[in-house]
């Protein structure tokens, strides 16, 4: 099994959703592990549970601190724990734009309504007051706008005729405990799926001028230039030549740069078996935590090594 993605969970109270994630992570097939449970309240009850289960914890009161300064402390602790993803589980703080931007696409929240309905608080009472027959919960990616990020999945929960906010909340909480671990596992697992990785690389590669997808010796590849005379600037190697890796292969300036990259970050870069002697570098994609800005930068750099000069000037002009 590939190395598990590391997840930091932020809580403010009991941490029941944190507990659901933690216990799901105990299963040997779970693609994530809980690397840190952090709270903005040192008295948050969920911290005691996390510590008892052997999970590192961190707590710091936000009182008297500016939002950005407090978020910077939390970000430092999350990164020190080696987290790849951040999960909000009853974290009762509005996050700064800076913090959200640092974890864009890698931070999740669960909300007790079927978004986009009933953003914010008092969701159970609002659903009852509206006469709804169905409520539920939503897992979404976090953006700077409250409860407005892309929806990953939802679970519907029927509203009974004699429901109170408390009764409805109890059933929705049960649904949350089922939904959140599954959605997190799916999000984390996609970056271990070769088909998803190839599609993601292809999306970035084809955004460059005059590029085309083309398979070469069974490997997905991308060329720049005409259909007949185009040159390859990237491949995805999926365990090719007996290598135990899924990697992006791109051109470097030569073997000296290749060697320097491998020496500096041997867990990320390696010398591919077939293309290595020509100065190509392999960048691992099967870590479960790919830096896609880094991949996009390498694709553009590799593209520039083989693209016709006229096309390079046009690309520079267009920015």
KEKE-3310 file (N, C-alpha, C; in steps of 0.2 Angstrom, whole numbers, plus 5000, padded with zeros to 4 digits):
npx = (5004:5002:5011:5002:4991:4994:4984:4978:4967:4955:4947:4935:4927:4919:4923:4917:4916:4929:4933:4926:4933:4946:4944:4940:4952:4960:4958:4966:4966:4963:4967:4972:4980:4978:4987:4988:4978:4971:4966:4957:4954:4960:4953:4945:4935:4938:4952:4957:4952:4959:4972:4972:4971:4983:4986:4995:4993:4988:4985:4978:4973:4962:4959:4961:4969:4974:4966:4973:4986:4984:4980:4991:4999:4993:4994:5008:5010:5002:5010:5022:5018:5018:5007:4996:4984:4970:4957:4941:4932:4920:4925:4925:4928:4930:4941:4956:4959:4972:4976:4967:4970:4983:4980:4972:4961:4964:4958:4945:4927:4913:4896:4880:4869:4860:4869:4867:4858:4854:4866:4879:4874:4862:4855:4847:4835:4831:4828:4817:4808:4806:4798:4803:4805:4816:4833:4850:4868:4883:4899:4912:4924:4935:4933:4937:4925:4911:4905:4904:4912:4917:4906:4908:4901:4885:4873:4857:4844:4829:4816:4806:4789:4787:4799:4812:4824:4835:4833:4833:4846:4853:4852:4857:4870:4874:4874:4884:4895:4896:4898:4909:4922:4922:4921:4933:4943:4940:4944:4958:4962:4961:4973:4981:4977:4981:4974:4967:4978:4985:4975:4975:4988:4988:4978:4985:4996:4990:4985:4995:5002:4998:4999:4998:4990:4998:5001:5016:5025:5017:5016:5007:5008:5014:5015:5022:5019:5017:5006:5013:5027:5029:5036:5040:5037:5034:5030:5020:5025:5020:5025:5034:5047:5050:5051:5046:5036:5025:5026:5030:5039:5050:5060:5076:5089:5100:5112:5118:5110:5100:5106:5109:5096:5091:5100:5097:5083:5079:5068:5058:5063:5070:5081:5076:5074:5075:5075:5083:5098:5097:5095:5083:5071:5063:5048:5040:5023:5015:5014:5004:5002:5004:5012:5004:5006:5020:5022:5015:5024:5036:5031:5029:5042:5049:5042:5046:5059:5058:5049:5045:5054:5047:5034:5038:5041:5028:5021:5028:5024:5010:5010)
npy = (4994:5011:5025:5033:5048:5062:5070:5084:5089:5101:5107:5113:5109:5095:5086:5075:5072:5072:5061:5051:5051:5048:5035:5028:5029:5020:5008:4996:4998:5011:5027:5038:5045:5052:5065:5076:5084:5099:5113:5128:5131:5127:5119:5111:5096:5086:5085:5078:5065:5063:5063:5052:5042:5042:5052:5066:5082:5099:5115:5131:5146:5158:5170:5187:5189:5194:5188:5184:5182:5172:5162:5160:5154:5142:5137:5135:5124:5114:5112:5108:5096:5089:5088:5084:5087:5098:5096:5102:5101:5104:5116:5131:5144:5158:5158:5166:5174:5172:5160:5151:5152:5146:5132:5129:5118:5108:5108:5103:5104:5101:5103:5105:5105:5104:5110:5122:5127:5135:5141:5145:5147:5139:5129:5118:5122:5132:5124:5117:5127:5131:5121:5110:5094:5086:5086:5087:5084:5091:5089:5099:5108:5120:5138:5155:5161:5159:5143:5140:5133:5121:5107:5091:5080:5074:5069:5065:5067:5062:5073:5071:5072:5076:5081:5090:5103:5097:5083:5081:5086:5075:5064:5069:5071:5058:5054:5063:5057:5045:5050:5059:5053:5044:5053:5060:5050:5047:5058:5059:5047:5049:5054:5044:5037:5030:5034:5045:5054:5054:5061:5073:5078:5079:5088:5100:5100:5101:5114:5122:5131:5124:5110:5092:5077:5061:5044:5035:5021:5014:5023:5037:5053:5070:5081:5095:5106:5103:5090:5080:5083:5086:5087:5077:5083:5079:5064:5052:5040:5024:5013:5009:5000:4992:5000:5005:5015:5029:5042:5059:5062:5074:5086:5091:5104:5096:5083:5087:5096:5087:5078:5086:5089:5077:5074:5084:5082:5067:5059:5064:5066:5056:5047:5042:5026:5024:5036:5044:5045:5054:5066:5068:5070:5061:5064:5061:5055:5048:5051:5055:5068:5078:5093:5103:5115:5115:5105:5110:5120:5113:5107:5117:5122:5111:5110:5122:5119:5112:5117:5126:5141:5152:5150:5150:5163:5168:5163:5169:5182:5182:5179)
npz = (5000:4996:5004:5017:5016:5026:5038:5046:5059:5063:5078:5089:5100:5106:5096:5088:5075:5071:5079:5072:5060:5064:5069:5058:5051:5057:5050:5040:5026:5024:5016:5023:5037:5054:5058:5066:5079:5081:5091:5094:5107:5122:5131:5124:5122:5113:5112:5122:5119:5107:5111:5119:5110:5105:5096:5090:5098:5098:5105:5107:5113:5104:5108:5110:5100:5083:5068:5057:5063:5072:5064:5057:5067:5068:5055:5055:5065:5059:5047:5053:5058:5046:5038:5024:5021:5027:5039:5044:5058:5066:5069:5075:5069:5059:5045:5040:5024:5019:5026:5020:5007:5007:5008:4998:4989:4997:5009:5019:5024:5034:5034:5042:5033:5017:5007:4993:5003:5018:5023:5036:5053:5064:5057:5058:5064:5055:5044:5049:5051:5038:5034:5027:5021:5020:5026:5029:5027:5021:5013:5008:4999:5006:5004:5002:5004:5016:5018:5005:4996:4983:4981:4987:4991:4997:5010:5012:5024:5032:5037:5051:5056:5069:5073:5082:5084:5090:5089:5076:5073:5080:5071:5059:5063:5064:5051:5046:5052:5045:5032:5031:5033:5022:5011:5013:5011:4998:4992:4995:4990:4976:4972:4971:4961:4946:4934:4937:4940:4927:4920:4926:4924:4910:4909:4913:4904:4892:4892:4888:4874:4858:4860:4861:4865:4865:4864:4869:4866:4875:4885:4892:4884:4879:4866:4858:4845:4827:4821:4814:4815:4829:4845:4859:4876:4888:4898:4907:4917:4922:4932:4923:4914:4925:4936:4952:4953:4950:4939:4933:4918:4913:4903:4907:4909:4907:4911:4922:4929:4932:4940:4951:4956:4960:4970:4979:4982:4985:4987:4979:4966:4953:4943:4927:4920:4905:4899:4906:4903:4893:4900:4905:4919:4932:4941:4956:4956:4964:4978:4985:4989:4979:4973:4963:4957:4956:4947:4936:4933:4930:4918:4909:4909:4903:4891:4885:4882:4870:4861:4846:4842:4838:4843:4857:4859:4856:4867:4878:4875:4877:4890)
capx = (5000:5006:5011:4996:4991:4993:4978:4977:4960:4954:4941:4933:4924:4919:4926:4914:4918:4936:4933:4924:4939:4951:4943:4941:4959:4963:4957:4973:4965:4962:4972:4975:4981:4977:4994:4987:4972:4972:4960:4957:4951:4963:4948:4941:4935:4941:4959:4958:4951:4964:4979:4972:4972:4990:4987:4998:4988:4990:4979:4980:4967:4963:4957:4965:4974:4971:4964:4979:4991:4982:4980:4999:5002:4990:4997:5015:5009:5000:5015:5027:5016:5019:5000:4995:4977:4967:4950:4938:4928:4917:4930:4921:4932:4931:4948:4958:4960:4979:4976:4963:4974:4988:4977:4966:4960:4967:4955:4938:4923:4907:4891:4874:4863:4861:4871:4868:4853:4855:4873:4879:4872:4855:4853:4841:4829:4829:4825:4810:4804:4804:4793:4807:4804:4823:4838:4856:4874:4887:4906:4914:4931:4934:4936:4937:4918:4909:4901:4903:4916:4914:4903:4911:4896:4880:4869:4850:4841:4822:4814:4800:4784:4788:4806:4814:4831:4839:4832:4836:4853:4856:4852:4861:4877:4875:4875:4890:4900:4897:4900:4915:4928:4922:4923:4940:4946:4940:4948:4965:4964:4961:4980:4985:4974:4985:4970:4966:4985:4986:4971:4977:4994:4985:4974:4990:5000:4986:4984:5001:5001:4999:5001:4993:4992:5000:5005:5023:5027:5012:5015:5004:5013:5011:5020:5021:5021:5012:5004:5018:5034:5029:5041:5037:5040:5032:5027:5019:5028:5017:5029:5038:5054:5051:5051:5041:5034:5021:5030:5030:5045:5051:5066:5080:5094:5105:5113:5121:5104:5096:5110:5108:5089:5091:5104:5093:5077:5079:5062:5054:5066:5074:5084:5072:5078:5076:5076:5088:5104:5096:5094:5076:5070:5056:5045:5035:5016:5012:5016:4997:5002:5007:5012:5002:5009:5027:5021:5014:5030:5040:5028:5030:5049:5050:5039:5050:5065:5057:5044:5048:5056:5041:5029:5040:5040:5021:5019:5030:5020:5004:5011)
capy = (5000:5018:5029:5037:5055:5065:5074:5088:5090:5107:5106:5118:5106:5088:5083:5069:5071:5070:5054:5047:5051:5044:5028:5026:5029:5014:5002:4996:5000:5018:5030:5043:5045:5058:5067:5081:5087:5105:5117:5135:5131:5122:5115:5107:5089:5081:5085:5072:5059:5062:5061:5045:5037:5042:5057:5072:5088:5106:5119:5138:5151:5163:5176:5193:5188:5195:5182:5182:5180:5166:5157:5159:5149:5135:5134:5132:5118:5109:5110:5104:5089:5085:5087:5086:5090:5100:5095:5106:5096:5108:5122:5137:5150:5160:5158:5171:5173:5169:5153:5147:5152:5141:5126:5128:5112:5103:5109:5101:5106:5097:5108:5102:5106:5102:5116:5129:5129:5136:5142:5148:5144:5137:5125:5113:5126:5135:5119:5115:5133:5131:5116:5105:5087:5083:5090:5083:5086:5092:5090:5104:5111:5127:5144:5161:5163:5154:5138:5141:5129:5116:5102:5085:5075:5075:5064:5067:5065:5064:5076:5068:5076:5078:5083:5096:5104:5092:5076:5082:5086:5069:5060:5072:5070:5051:5054:5066:5052:5041:5054:5063:5048:5042:5058:5062:5044:5047:5064:5057:5041:5050:5056:5038:5033:5032:5037:5052:5057:5055:5066:5079:5080:5080:5095:5105:5100:5103:5121:5125:5132:5119:5104:5087:5070:5055:5038:5033:5014:5013:5028:5043:5058:5076:5084:5102:5107:5100:5083:5076:5085:5088:5084:5076:5087:5075:5058:5049:5033:5020:5007:5007:4997:4989:5005:5005:5022:5033:5048:5063:5063:5080:5087:5096:5107:5092:5078:5091:5098:5081:5075:5091:5089:5070:5075:5089:5079:5060:5056:5067:5065:5050:5046:5037:5021:5024:5043:5047:5046:5060:5072:5069:5069:5059:5068:5056:5058:5043:5052:5056:5075:5081:5100:5103:5121:5113:5101:5114:5124:5109:5105:5123:5122:5106:5113:5128:5116:5108:5121:5131:5148:5157:5148:5152:5170:5170:5161:5174:5188:5181:5179)
capz = (5000:4996:5010:5018:5017:5033:5039:5052:5060:5068:5081:5094:5105:5107:5091:5086:5068:5072:5081:5066:5055:5068:5070:5051:5049:5060:5046:5037:5020:5024:5013:5026:5044:5057:5060:5071:5081:5084:5093:5096:5114:5126:5135:5119:5124:5108:5112:5127:5115:5102:5115:5122:5104:5102:5090:5092:5098:5099:5107:5108:5113:5099:5112:5110:5094:5077:5065:5053:5067:5075:5058:5055:5072:5067:5049:5057:5068:5054:5043:5057:5058:5040:5035:5017:5021:5033:5039:5049:5061:5071:5070:5075:5068:5052:5043:5036:5017:5019:5028:5015:5001:5007:5008:4993:4986:5002:5016:5019:5029:5034:5036:5043:5029:5010:5004:4996:5008:5025:5025:5042:5059:5066:5051:5060:5065:5049:5040:5052:5050:5031:5032:5023:5022:5020:5027:5028:5028:5015:5013:5003:4999:5009:5000:5007:5006:5020:5016:4998:4991:4979:4985:4986:4992:5002:5012:5014:5031:5032:5043:5054:5058:5076:5074:5085:5081:5094:5086:5069:5074:5081:5065:5054:5065:5062:5044:5045:5054:5039:5025:5031:5032:5015:5006:5014:5008:4991:4990:4996:4986:4969:4970:4971:4956:4940:4929:4939:4939:4920:4918:4929:4921:4904:4909:4914:4898:4886:4893:4885:4867:4853:4863:4859:4869:4861:4868:4866:4869:4880:4890:4890:4883:4877:4862:4856:4838:4822:4822:4811:4818:4836:4850:4866:4882:4895:4899:4913:4918:4926:4933:4917:4915:4932:4941:4957:4954:4945:4939:4927:4915:4909:4901:4911:4905:4906:4917:4928:4933:4934:4946:4957:4958:4963:4976:4984:4984:4982:4988:4974:4959:4952:4936:4924:4917:4898:4897:4911:4900:4889:4904:4908:4926:4934:4947:4958:4957:4969:4985:4989:4990:4973:4972:4956:4954:4954:4941:4930:4932:4926:4911:4905:4907:4898:4885:4882:4879:4863:4857:4841:4845:4837:4848:4863:4859:4857:4874:4882:4874:4880:4898)
cpx = (5004:5006:5005:4997:4990:4988:4979:4970:4959:4948:4941:4930:4924:4923:4923:4915:4925:4937:4931:4930:4945:4950:4943:4948:4963:4962:4963:4972:4964:4968:4975:4976:4980:4984:4994:4980:4973:4966:4962:4955:4955:4959:4944:4941:4938:4948:4961:4958:4957:4971:4978:4973:4979:4991:4990:4993:4991:4984:4982:4974:4968:4961:4962:4970:4970:4971:4970:4985:4990:4982:4987:5001:4999:4993:5004:5014:5007:5006:5021:5025:5016:5012:5000:4988:4975:4959:4947:4932:4925:4922:4926:4924:4931:4938:4950:4959:4967:4979:4973:4967:4980:4986:4972:4967:4962:4964:4948:4934:4917:4902:4884:4868:4865:4863:4869:4863:4856:4863:4873:4877:4864:4852:4847:4835:4826:4826:4818:4806:4801:4799:4797:4805:4811:4828:4845:4862:4878:4895:4908:4921:4930:4937:4935:4929:4915:4904:4899:4907:4913:4912:4906:4906:4891:4876:4862:4848:4834:4821:4807:4795:4784:4795:4807:4821:4836:4839:4835:4843:4857:4857:4857:4869:4879:4877:4882:4896:4901:4900:4907:4921:4928:4924:4931:4945:4946:4944:4956:4967:4964:4969:4984:4982:4978:4980:4969:4973:4986:4982:4973:4983:4992:4982:4979:4994:4996:4984:4990:5000:5003:5002:4995:4995:4993:5003:5011:5025:5023:5011:5012:5009:5010:5017:5018:5023:5015:5011:5010:5025:5034:5034:5038:5041:5038:5029:5025:5021:5024:5020:5032:5045:5056:5052:5045:5038:5029:5024:5029:5037:5045:5058:5070:5085:5100:5107:5115:5115:5100:5100:5109:5101:5088:5094:5100:5087:5076:5072:5057:5056:5070:5076:5080:5076:5080:5078:5081:5095:5103:5095:5087:5076:5063:5054:5040:5028:5012:5013:5009:4997:5006:5006:5010:5005:5016:5026:5020:5020:5035:5038:5030:5038:5051:5048:5043:5057:5064:5052:5048:5049:5050:5035:5031:5039:5032:5019:5022:5026:5013:5004:5010)
cpy = (5006:5021:5033:5044:5057:5070:5078:5090:5096:5106:5112:5115:5099:5084:5076:5067:5069:5063:5049:5046:5047:5037:5024:5025:5023:5008:5002:4998:5008:5022:5036:5041:5052:5060:5072:5083:5093:5109:5124:5136:5125:5117:5110:5099:5084:5080:5079:5065:5057:5060:5054:5040:5038:5047:5063:5078:5094:5111:5126:5142:5156:5170:5181:5193:5190:5189:5179:5179:5173:5160:5155:5153:5142:5132:5131:5126:5112:5107:5106:5097:5085:5084:5088:5089:5093:5099:5099:5102:5100:5113:5128:5144:5152:5161:5164:5169:5170:5162:5149:5146:5147:5134:5125:5121:5106:5104:5108:5104:5102:5102:5104:5104:5104:5108:5116:5131:5130:5137:5146:5144:5142:5133:5121:5117:5129:5130:5117:5121:5134:5126:5110:5098:5083:5088:5086:5086:5087:5092:5094:5106:5118:5132:5150:5163:5157:5150:5138:5137:5124:5110:5095:5079:5077:5069:5067:5064:5067:5068:5073:5073:5079:5080:5090:5097:5099:5085:5076:5082:5079:5064:5063:5071:5062:5050:5057:5061:5047:5044:5056:5058:5046:5047:5060:5056:5045:5053:5062:5052:5043:5052:5050:5034:5035:5036:5044:5056:5059:5061:5073:5082:5082:5087:5101:5105:5103:5111:5125:5126:5126:5113:5098:5081:5065:5050:5036:5026:5013:5018:5034:5049:5064:5079:5091:5103:5104:5092:5078:5077:5087:5084:5083:5080:5084:5069:5056:5042:5029:5013:5004:5004:4995:4994:5005:5012:5024:5040:5052:5063:5069:5081:5092:5099:5102:5087:5081:5093:5092:5078:5080:5090:5082:5071:5079:5086:5072:5057:5059:5066:5059:5050:5040:5032:5022:5031:5047:5049:5053:5067:5073:5067:5066:5062:5063:5059:5053:5045:5053:5064:5079:5089:5101:5110:5119:5109:5105:5118:5120:5107:5111:5124:5117:5108:5118:5125:5113:5112:5125:5138:5153:5156:5150:5159:5172:5168:5167:5181:5188:5180:5172)
cpz = (5000:5003:5011:5018:5024:5033:5046:5053:5065:5071:5086:5100:5106:5102:5089:5079:5067:5074:5076:5061:5058:5068:5063:5049:5052:5055:5041:5029:5019:5021:5017:5034:5047:5060:5066:5073:5084:5086:5095:5103:5117:5130:5130:5121:5119:5109:5117:5123:5111:5105:5117:5116:5101:5097:5093:5093:5099:5100:5109:5108:5108:5102:5112:5105:5088:5073:5061:5057:5070:5070:5056:5060:5070:5060:5051:5060:5063:5049:5047:5058:5052:5037:5028:5016:5027:5033:5045:5051:5067:5074:5070:5074:5060:5050:5039:5028:5016:5020:5023:5009:5001:5007:5003:4990:4991:5009:5015:5025:5029:5037:5036:5039:5022:5007:4996:5001:5014:5027:5032:5048:5059:5060:5052:5061:5059:5044:5042:5050:5043:5029:5028:5025:5022:5022:5026:5030:5021:5017:5007:5004:5002:5004:5005:5008:5010:5017:5009:4993:4988:4983:4983:4986:4997:5004:5015:5020:5031:5038:5045:5056:5065:5078:5078:5083:5084:5091:5079:5069:5075:5075:5060:5056:5064:5055:5042:5047:5049:5033:5025:5030:5025:5010:5007:5010:5001:4988:4990:4991:4979:4967:4970:4965:4949:4935:4930:4938:4932:4918:4920:4926:4914:4904:4909:4907:4892:4887:4890:4878:4863:4855:4861:4863:4864:4865:4864:4870:4875:4886:4888:4889:4880:4872:4860:4849:4833:4824:4819:4814:4825:4840:4856:4871:4888:4894:4906:4913:4923:4927:4927:4918:4922:4937:4946:4959:4948:4945:4932:4925:4911:4908:4906:4906:4903:4912:4923:4933:4936:4940:4952:4960:4962:4970:4981:4986:4982:4983:4983:4967:4959:4944:4932:4920:4909:4896:4901:4907:4896:4893:4907:4915:4927:4941:4949:4959:4962:4976:4989:4990:4985:4974:4965:4953:4952:4948:4935:4928:4928:4919:4907:4904:4902:4891:4881:4879:4872:4859:4852:4844:4844:4842:4855:4864:4860:4864:4879:4881:4877:4888:4900)
residu = (UNK:UNK:UNK:UNK:UNK:UNK:UNK:UNK:UNK:UNK:UNK:UNK:UNK:UNK:UNK:UNK:UNK:UNK:UNK:UNK:UNK:UNK:UNK:UNK:UNK:UNK:UNK:UNK:UNK:UNK:UNK:UNK:UNK:UNK:UNK:UNK:UNK:UNK:UNK:UNK:UNK:UNK:UNK:UNK:UNK:UNK:UNK:UNK:UNK:UNK:UNK:UNK:UNK:UNK:UNK:UNK:UNK:UNK:UNK:UNK:UNK:UNK:UNK:UNK:UNK:UNK:UNK:UNK:UNK:UNK:UNK:UNK:UNK:UNK:UNK:UNK:UNK:UNK:UNK:UNK:UNK:UNK:UNK:UNK:UNK:UNK:UNK:UNK:UNK:UNK:UNK:UNK:UNK:UNK:UNK:UNK:UNK:UNK:UNK:UNK:UNK:UNK:UNK:UNK:UNK:UNK:UNK:UNK:UNK:UNK:UNK:UNK:UNK:UNK:UNK:UNK:UNK:UNK:UNK:UNK:UNK:UNK:UNK:UNK:UNK:UNK:UNK:UNK:UNK:UNK:UNK:UNK:UNK:UNK:UNK:UNK:UNK:UNK:UNK:UNK:UNK:UNK:UNK:UNK:UNK:UNK:UNK:UNK:UNK:UNK:UNK:UNK:UNK:UNK:UNK:UNK:UNK:UNK:UNK:UNK:UNK:UNK:UNK:UNK:UNK:UNK:UNK:UNK:UNK:UNK:UNK:UNK:UNK:UNK:UNK:UNK:UNK:UNK:UNK:UNK:UNK:UNK:UNK:UNK:UNK:UNK:UNK:UNK:UNK:UNK:UNK:UNK:UNK:UNK:UNK:UNK:UNK:UNK:UNK:UNK:UNK:UNK:UNK:UNK:UNK:UNK:UNK:UNK:UNK:UNK:UNK:UNK:UNK:UNK:UNK:UNK:UNK:UNK:UNK:UNK:UNK:UNK:UNK:UNK:UNK:UNK:UNK:UNK:UNK:UNK:UNK:UNK:UNK:UNK:UNK:UNK:UNK:UNK:UNK:UNK:UNK:UNK:UNK:UNK:UNK:UNK:UNK:UNK:UNK:UNK:UNK:UNK:UNK:UNK:UNK:UNK:UNK:UNK:UNK:UNK:UNK:UNK:UNK:UNK:UNK:UNK:UNK:UNK:UNK:UNK:UNK:UNK:UNK:UNK:UNK:UNK:UNK:UNK:UNK:UNK:UNK:UNK:UNK:UNK:UNK:UNK:UNK:UNK:UNK:UNK:UNK:UNK:UNK:UNK:UNK:UNK:UNK:UNK:UNK:UNK:UNK:UNK:UNK:UNK:UNK:UNK:UNK:UNK:UNK:UNK:UNK:UNK:UNK:UNK:UNK:UNK:UNK:UNK:UNK)
# end
